[in-house]
Amino acid sequence: MVVPVCSRSSDIVEPLLKEQWFARCDNLATQAIAAVESGELSICPKMHCKTWQHWLLNIRDWCISRQLWWGHRIPAYRVSFRNGHPKNQKADSENMWVSGRCYQEALEKAAAQLNVNEEHLELTQDDDVLDTWFSSALFPFAVHGWPSQTDDLDRFYPSTLLETGHDIIFFWVARMVMMGQKLTGRLPFKEVYFHSMVRDAHGRKMSKSLGNVIDPVDVIQGASLEDLHARLEGNLLDPAEKERSRRGQAADYPRGIPECGTDALRFTLCTYKAQGEDVNLDVNTVQTYRFFCNKIWNAALFTLNALPDNFEPSPMSEMLADCSIMDRWILSRLSDTTATIYNGFQGYDFPIITSAIHRFWVQNLCDVYLESIKLSLRADAHRAWVSRNVLLTCVDGGVRLISPFMPYLSEEIFQRLPRRPEREDPSICVAPYPTTEEFPMFDGSLEERVALSLDIVNRIRSIQKEFGISKLSGHIVCNNDDLRGVLSQLCPTMATLSSCRKLQMTNQEPDRCLATTVASDCALFVEMEYIDVPRVLERLQAKLAKTSTGLKKIEAQRSIDSYEDKVPQNIREKHDQQVEVLQADSARLSAAVAMLKTAR
């Protein structure tokens, strides 16, 4: 026989049989199932509908009583007769119970059932309290004053959306639905969104004994390794568990947890994976998005510094006619990003939304547009006026797009931005969220042409990096008249973005140049004047050989028969990522070697 002992207090755990209160749930469950099947209640992601059906189809009577010191006391009263009444002798054996909202209501009910006067009865309320989940199931309508028909109940019940974790789909969500239907005749909400469960960076469930619990406050404010160790002393862990926790913390956070801020943590949690999958939270990822917050802040400062004192934004209709290609491109990107985010919100696809936000701020606005307008901001007054208005439009729209995820950062920036005359919002909290009606400037054809020019920029950067050249000269040959006109206007911008010595359009293929095809009717030619071909070729071939060796090594490990069974999943995922990177490096280096050999 094994004697059960509490791991926290070392006390012996002794089971004790005791009468309990139960609620019959079969009819309630039938109504809850019907609500989902009819579409009256929507569950997202849909994969959880199967779990909903499984729990409710196999439901049992619910034990709703608990022997605790806190909670809602069960409104059940044991009836007994006072001394001197004829039935007093057998009252205890009958074990009669009544329920009531208060003592007087229960007393009246007991007197009516026994057909005696109230003064002959004595009621004793049960000491048990209701199960926490029972009390929680009443939450959607109880907070508005139910059972009284209050104004708040009429106005705010039922609600629209419940967002919670899928681990309590039955314990809380299903019971709220059953209670709402039974006690109010209405569903407590129309939609349920189940978010992912947060685990540590290795996919393990967070546990104090493992030392892998990530306190959100530590991520927001930062914590040293010594602080993390010190907190273990306040936990009821045995010495062996404390030592294991210290080792876990030292392995995961050798330099402690960096200060990342609230906005970066919230944004990070919304970026992870697809709906329904667990989140393996890596503090390094949160820190990456803290740097993203810094980039947004710096872009806003650049914008404010580019605006003259007392700058008054003009209506968009006045500036659109004078916009350059890059101005129209960034406005098109803002419009497309707004549409993507709207569609993402409609389907609760937060990774799509956060990806669109990150791409707009980093790849479109900061990396391209800000760099492309630095010269135009110093150009003639009218050209600078247009660029400033477009820049302010994009920053203002971009800040409002991030506001649900980064309320603190967005508010700080919003309060510093000049307002357009038609909108004087005191706070970003009440400012309208961007829509495609506000930004209807999407131009797919223009985006394709600018994308081609950015591809040319990336190719030039790649050649400069691979060949070790600080600045090179290039020529673009294009057989498409329309495309040639656009690229001709964008040549100064491409030269600025790629740090070229010179970049120009030409009608004929120049001699002694490295050639790379950009599109079927467009090619880039790079002058070889500043390239030491033998030295660069030798260096690239050495890199290619090293890459091939690393790729073969990982492939050999993956080809073992027991690889899928014996190698942990996180190691296999790491190998997959390494193979993907090495294959990309190999393709890039092979292309560079082939280009040099052809040029010789």
SULSULQUI-V564641 format. One record per run of one state. SS is the DSSP state (a for helix, b for strand, c for the rest). FROM is the first residue (numbers start at 1). TO is the last residue. Records with the same first field share a line. If there is no record, write none. Layout:
SS->FROM-TO ; FROM-TO
This chain:
c->1-4 ; 6-11 ; 13-21 ; 24-25 ; 38-41 ; 45-47 ; 58-61 ; 64-64 ; 67-72 ; 74-75 ; 82-85 ; 95-95 ; 100-102 ; 115-117 ; 126-128 ; 131-131 ; 138-138 ; 143-150 ; 157-160 ; 184-190 ; 196-197 ; 200-215 ; 222-222 ; 224-224 ; 233-238 ; 253-256 ; 258-261 ; 272-278 ; 281-282 ; 307-315 ; 323-324 ; 347-349 ; 373-375 ; 379-380 ; 403-406 ; 417-443 ; 468-472 ; 479-480 ; 499-501 ; 507-512 ; 520-521 ; 528-532 ; 559-562 ; 567-568 ; 600-600
b->5-5 ; 12-12 ; 22-23 ; 42-44 ; 62-63 ; 65-66 ; 73-73 ; 76-81 ; 96-99 ; 121-125 ; 129-130 ; 161-165 ; 191-195 ; 198-199 ; 223-223 ; 257-257 ; 279-280 ; 473-478 ; 502-506 ; 513-519 ; 522-527
a->26-37 ; 48-57 ; 86-94 ; 103-114 ; 118-120 ; 132-137 ; 139-142 ; 151-156 ; 166-183 ; 216-221 ; 225-232 ; 239-252 ; 262-271 ; 283-306 ; 316-322 ; 325-346 ; 350-372 ; 376-378 ; 381-402 ; 407-416 ; 444-467 ; 481-498 ; 533-558 ; 563-566 ; 569-599
